[in-house]
Amino acid sequence: MVRGRTARRGFDWRSGVHVVDEHADANAFDVVVVGAGFAGLRVLHELRSRGFTVGVLEAGGDVGGTWYWNRYPGARCDVPSLEYSLGFSEELQQEWAWTERYATQGEILHYLEHVADRFDLRRDIRFDAPVRSATFDEASARWTVVADDPDGTHGPDGPATQVVTAQFVVMATGCLSSANVPDFAGLDTFAGETHHTGRWPHEGVDFRGKRVAVIGTGSSGVQSIPLIAREADELVVFQRTASYAVPAHNRPLDPQEQATVKADYAGLRAANRETVVGFGGWGTRNDLSTLAVSPEERLARFEACWDEGGLAFLGAYNDLLIDADANELIAEFVRDKIRSTVHDPAVAELLCPTTVIGCKRLCIDSGYYETFNRPDVSLVDVSERPIEITASGIEVAGRRYEVDAIVFATGFDAMTGALGKIDIVGRGGQRLRDAWSAGPATLLGLAVAGFPNLFTVTGPGSPSVLTNMVTSIEHHAEWIGECLDHLRSAGQATIDVDPDAQDAWVAYVNAVADFTLYPGCNSWYLGANVPGKPRVFMPLLGFAPYVVQCAEVAADGYRGFVLGP
């Protein structure tokens, strides 16, 4: 992003006049976007194509967001590659060729680099610029955003900073971007190496000849453990809560399959927007109840879905996340698969979850359970016994495990963590972290009362993490673009949220969640993995109806929002 002063085309929000300023401040924009992953790149392209001046601030050294940081062994998407991709450009869709059913981290990062290059997005992005604060000035109706300045001089008070201003700020900070490292006793005494899956060294990690501990068996643990086990001399896995994992059945993409999708990519994208989860629109739907069929038919259906693999497993019947009895049937089916895979019955039982299947993110695996048949892999249950870290390893209930390296597969402070690290100040000096002290509250997951001209892409209160994230991101980018177009044409300088409308939306999100089995366990959907975080179910179930609601709000003059001069 060029600094200094440069000619800039923009819009005077006070006068309603389009301007070309030959002496414009290169640190002043119509919109500042925070983050340059899928969301930041998509929002940048959307708003730039609508004629807005946009500056992007990115903490990382290049584009990619989640896929820039998460380079741990086995990292890959759990949504089919052909659908985990951007649909705004037919040319992009046709020219890019995915190689696997589920793309690896490296391939996804390469894709995002290609998107940035193809649409010349990097010229509007400042890298190595983590945002420290964003403050709204009521007199000017503009935001002041402060970020680290990699080109500045590091002083006694820390890194140099840069200051940019904008009429609007779009937080594209990601739902799973704030790494969660528990405060284990003795962590600072450990003499070996430590790594978090969400902040993996870009040069990789060599585990050859080492004794390795992995703490955590969520998605990143399930993906990384098989590969770490192949390399390390010894692997010890510390598990607090067992995860349900279904096979990915990953494979190279058949060229004919890819050609079929490319022949009607628009049709697939449209079909995906009609689903609950934002993908699988061309799949076979089953609207039968689990309990409405015979045990033989039900078992055959479960087996067929297991053989197909992937997240669609929980779509075997229409009530698996609503009816507890139905859920228990498919949960026991998975537990039986674990028991038939893991040779040691005691280890198999430790790996069998007892929670509702789906109330935590379902994991997609490639050889996870088989890994525990290796003689050099062991499993330690820490559900009731705390971990203590020593200089030479890990101690649990008086037993010591000597290790050379510890991998924290402990996930993220989901959905709100990245926002909480930024000092966001709205009307009257109110801080977002204070406004959300009892749990996040938004309207549509897009905006927050008391924080004018601030948008959150896939924020709490939107379907976000319960969907194909790329589908949700594209929908939000388009909605925000149309909203800013509306404000520009109406000569409105601000958009805020009516607190009553926000309260009603929060109540609606909670009511939908309570209709399902999702709140039934301590998941990161509830923030339960972060000590002290309010236990509030954050995402909204149901992408297709949500899209309709967002469209209705916009069509009704942005009902629930407050537009001002």
N, C-alpha and C positions, 0 to 999 in steps of 0.2 A: 504494500500500500504506500503510495507516494506521500511524502510529508511536505511541509512548507505550505506554499500557496499555489493554487492551480485553478485554471478555468473550470467551473463546475455548473452543470445544469441542475436546477432544482425547483422547488416550489415554496413560495412564501406563504406559510400557513396562516399568518395573520391577515394578509391582504388578498389571499386567494389568487395570486399572480405567479405564473411561471417565469423564472428568471434565469439568466446566464450571467454569472458573476466571474469576471476575469481575475478578480483578486480574492476569490473565496478562500477561507481558511480550510486547509486540508484536514484539519482535526474536527471539523463541524460537518455533520451529516443529517440527512432526513432520518436515517435509521442506523443504529448500531446493533449488530448481531453478535452475541457472545457464543462462540463455539464454531468449529469448522468440520464437524462430522457430517453424517447424512443430513441432519436437520439444518445446520448452518449453511451448507452448500446449497441445499434446496431453497431455503429462504432467500439467500443472496441472489440466486438466479431469478427467482420469482419477482422480487422487488426491483431488482435492477432492470428487468425486462419491462416493468411498468413505469420506468422513468424516475425512480427514486434514487437518491444518492445513498450508498450503503457502505459502511465500514465494518469489517469483521475482526474481532479480537479472539485469538486462539492461544490456549495455554501451551499446546504442544509445538513441536518444531516443524510440523507439516499437517496437511489435512488428514482426516480419518476418524477423529474422535475416539470412540470406544475401540475401533479397530486399529488405531495408532498405538494405543497403550496396551491392549490385551494381546500380548504376543506369546503367551504361555503355550507349552506343547499341547497340541490337540485342539487349539482354539478354532472354532468354526461356527457358522450360523446354524440355527435349528429350524429355520424356515427354508424351503426349497429355493435355491439360488435364483432360478428364473423369476421368482416372485419377490425375493429379497433384493429388489433393484428398483431404480427410479423409472417412472413411466411418463415423464413430462415431454420427452423428446423421442419421436419415432426413430430418428436417425441413430440416436444413442442405443436404443433397444435393438436395432437391426445390426449394428456394427459390433456390439460386444458379444463375445461367445464365452459362456461359463463352461468350466471343464468338469465339474462334479455336481451331483445332486445337492449336496450341502457344501458350500464353498468354504475354504479355509480362510483364516484371518489374513494370510498373505495375499490371497486372490481378491478378497474384498477390499483390502487397502489399495491394491493395484488398481482396482476398478474406480475407487474414489479419487485416486490420483489422476486417472484418465479423465474423469468427469471434470475435475478442476482445470486440467489442461485444455480439454476440448472446448470448454465454455469460458476460458480465460478468466477464471475466478480468483486466482492467486493475487492478481494486481489489487484486489480490494481486501486482502487479508493481511493482518499483522500477526506473525507467529511468535512463539516464546513470550506471549503477553498475557499471562493469567490476570484476570480482572479482580481487583481488590474491592472496589466499591462502585455503586451507582446511586446517584442522589438526584431526586426530582426537585426542580426549582419552580415553585408555583407562580412566581411573577412572570417568568419567561416561558413557562410551560415546556421546558426542555430538561433533558437529563444530562448530568455530568458523570462521565464514566472514567474511573482511574484504573490503570493497568500497569503492570511492570513494563519497563522499557529496556529491551535487550541491548539497545544501542547506547544506553546511558551509562553513567559511571556509578558503580556500586559504592554507596557512602556508608557512614557509620550507622545509619538507621535502616539499612537494608538496600535492596536494589533500587535503581532509579525508576521513576514512574513517568507515564505519559498520560495526558488528559485529553479526552475527546468529548464532544457534546453532540446531542441528537434530539430530534423531536420525539422519536420513539426508540425503545429498546426491545429487542426480541431475544429472550433467553433460550438459546438452543444448546443448553449445557448437558443434555442427555439424562436419561433416567437411571442409567447404571454407569456412572462415571466417577463417583466419589468412593474410593477404595476404603473398605472398613477393616482396620486392623485392631482386633480386640486388645485390651490392655492387660495382657497376661502378666502375672507376677513373675519377675525375674527376666523379662524380655531383654532389658538393657545389659544383662550379664552374659548373654550367649556369645561365645567366641567364634562360632561358625558364621556361615553366610545365611541371609534371610531374603526371601523374595515374596512379593504379593502377586497373585496371578493378574491383577488389574494394573500393575505397574511393572511389567516384565522388562528386563534389560533388552534393549534393541539388538545387542550383539549376541543374545542367546545365553544359555547357561549350560555348562558341561557338568553332568552328574556322574560321569564315568568314574568308577572306583570309590564312590562316596556312599555313605549311609544317609538316607534322606527321610525326613518326616514331612508328611502333608497333613495340614490341619484343615478340615472341612471337606464335606462330601456333597456339596451342591453342584451346580452345573459345571463350574470351572474345575472342581475336583474330579467329577465324573469324567470329564474330557481329558484332563492331564494325567491322572493316575496311571492309566495303561501305558502311556508313553514314557513317563518317568520310571516306571517299574522295569521297562526294557533296558534302560540305560544304567540305572543305579545298581550298586552292589547289593543294597538292601533298602527296602522301603517299608516304613511304618505309617499307617494311615490312622489318624485320630478322628473319630466320628462322634459328634454329639447327637445328631438326628439322621437316621437313614433316609435316603432319597429314593423315590420311585424313578427308575430309568427304563426306557423302552428302546429297542434297537433302532439305530439310524438307517441301517442297511444302505449306507452310503455307497455310491458307485459312480463311475464315469458317466457323463451325460451322453445319451444316445443322440447322435446328430439329427435323426429324424424327429425325436421328441422335441428338440430345440427348434427345429424348423416348423413344426406344427404350432408351437407357441408363437413364434415370430410371425406366422401367417395371420394371426389374429390377436396380437398382443393387447390391443385396445379392448377386445372382448373379454380377455382374462382379467384385465385391470377393473373393468366395469363389474364383472361377476364377483371379484374379490370384495368390492365395496358393498355388495349385497349380503356379505357373510357376517357372522358374529365376530370373527377373529381377523378379518382383513386378508386372508389368503385361502387357497383351496377352493376357489370359486368354481372350478371345473371338476371338482371331485364328486364322488357319489355320496349324497346325503342320506342319512337314515333317520326318519322322523318317528321311529317306533320307540316305545318305552322298553327299558331293559327287562322289566317284569312281565311284559305282555307276550313274551315268546317262551317257547319250551327251553328247558336247560340245554338240550342238545343243539338247538338253533343258536342259543346265546353263546355257547362255547365255540361253535363253528365261527360265529361272527368275531369273537374275541381273537381267535387264532388267525383269522384272515387279516385283521387289523394289526396284529403283532407281526405277521409276516410282511406286511406293507411297511411298517415302521413309521416313525415320526410323530409329531404332535397331534396329528389327526387321530391317533389312537383313542383319545378321549371323546371322539365324535362317533364312536361305535354305536351308541344309542343317544337319544335326545335328553335323557334325564340323569346322566351320570354325575353331573355337578349340581344337581338339584335334590335328588332323592338319596338319602343316606343308605338305604338298603341296596339300591342299585349300585351305588359307589362301592360298597363293601364287596359286592360280587366281582367287580373288575379289579379291585385292589387285591383280593385273594388270588385272582388269576395271575397277577404279576408276582405276588409272593411265591406262588407255586413255581413260576418260571425261575425265580432266584434259587429256590431250593433244589431244583433240578439241574442248575448250572454250577453252583458252588459245592464242592465235594465235601467239605467239612460241615456237618450239620450245625454245629455251634456258631461258626462264622456265618453260615447262611441265615440263621435266625437273627443275628445281629444286623445283617444287611436288609432284613425284611422290615419295611416301615409299618408302623401301626396307625399312622395318621390317615386322614382322608386323602385319597389320591387326587391330585390337582389343586388342593388348597395351597400347596407350594408349587413353584414352577416345575413342571414335569421336565425331567432331564432326558436327553437323547444321547445314547452311548454307542461306543464302538469297542466292545471287548471289556467293559468295566467289570462286570461280575466275574468273568473268566480270570481276570487279573488276580483275584484272591485265591486261585488254585496254585499260584506260583509258590515255591518253597521259600523264596526270598521276600515275600510280601506278608505283612501281618496287620491285623486290625485291632485297634484299641477303642473300647467304648468309654467315652467321657461324658455321657449324658448325666451322670449323677456324681462324677468325680472331677474336680477342677484340674486344669492343666497348670503346672508350674514349670517355668523354663529355667534351666540352670546353665552354667558356663559350658557344659559339654553336651547338653541335650534337653530332654523333656522328662519330667517326673509326674506320674499319675498314681495316686493312692500308695505312695511309698516305693513304687517300682520305677527304676530309671531306664530310659532309652537313650543310649549314646548315639548322637547323629552329628553329621558334618554340615548339614544344610536343613533349613526349615522353609517349607513353602506354605504360605498362608492362602488357602483357597476359601477365604472367609467372606467373600462377596462385597457388597456395596451398601452404603447408606443411600438406599434407593429413592428415586423420584425427587426428593427434596434436598439430598446431601450437598450436591453441587451448588444449589441456590443458597443454602445455609452458610456456605463458606464465603459468600460475597456479602458485603455490608450494603444491603439494598434499602434505601430510605425513601419513603413516599411522602404523601401529604402530612403536614404537621410534624415532621420529623419522625414519623412512625417507621420502625424497622420491620422488614418482612419476617425476620426470625421471631420477633415479638408477636406480630400478628398471627403467626402460625405456632405459637407456643403450645396451644392445645391440640394442634393438628392442622394440616394444610386446608385452606378454604379458598375455592376459586369459583368462577362462573365458566362452565364448559371446559375447565382445565386450561383455559386460555388467558385469563386475566384475573386480577385480584383487587378487591375493593380497597380504595385508598392509595392505589399505586397506578396513577393515570399513565396511559401511553406505554405501558409495560405488558408485553405478551410472553407467555410461557408455552413453548412448543412441547406437545405431549405431556403437559403438566398434570399434577394430581387432580383427579376429577374428570379426566378424559380416559378413553379406553387404553391408550398407550401400551403398557407392558403386557396387557392381555391380548394383544394383537400382533400382527406383522408390523413392526415398528416403522418400516419404510412406508407402508400404506398410510398409517396414521400421520406420519411426518408430512407426506405430500398433501394430505387433506388439510392439515393445519397451515402449511405454507400458502396454499391457495386461499384459504379463508382469511388469513391475515392480509394477503395482498388485496383481496376484494374489499376488505374493511378499510384499508388505507386509501384505496381508490375512492370509496364512498366518502370518507372524510375530506379528501382533497376536493372532490367535486362539490361537496356541500360547504366548503370553506370552514370546516370545523378543525380546531387545533388540538382538542383533547378528547379522549375516550376513557371513561372510568367505569366502575361497576357499582350498580345499586346494591347496597348491603343486603336488602331484603331478598333480592333476586339471587344473590350469592348464597344466603342461608337456605333458600328453597332448593337450589341446586345441590348443595351439600347433603340436605335431607334426602333428596332423590337418589344420589349416589349411594348413600347408606341403605336406603330401602331396597334398592336393586341388589346390593351385596347381601343383605339379610335374607333375601329370597333364595340365595344359593348356599352352597357349602363352603365357599371361599373363606369366610372369616373363621372357619372352624379349627384353625391351627395357627401356631405362632410363626408366621411367614414374614418375609421381607415386604410383602404386599401391605402388611400392617406395621412395618417398621420394627418388628419384634427382634430383629437381629442386632439392633443398635441400643445399648443400654441408655435408659432415660428418654428415649424417643417416644412421643405419644403413640398409643396403639389405636390407629385410625386406618381403616381400609381405604387405600388411596386411589386405585384405578376403578374405572366404570366398566361393567360388563356389557358388551353389545355394541359393536362398531356400527353396523348398518342403521339401527335406530338413532344412534348418536349423530350420524351424518345428517339425517333428516332433521333432527332437532336444531343442529347448527344452522342449517339452511333456513329453517323457519324463523329463527332469531334474527338472522340477517334480513330476510324478506319483510319482517315486521319492524323495520327501522332500527335494528339492533336492540330489540326488546331486552330489558334487563341491564343494558348499558346506559351510561349517561354521557351524552355528547355535548361538548362545550366549545365556545369560541376561542 
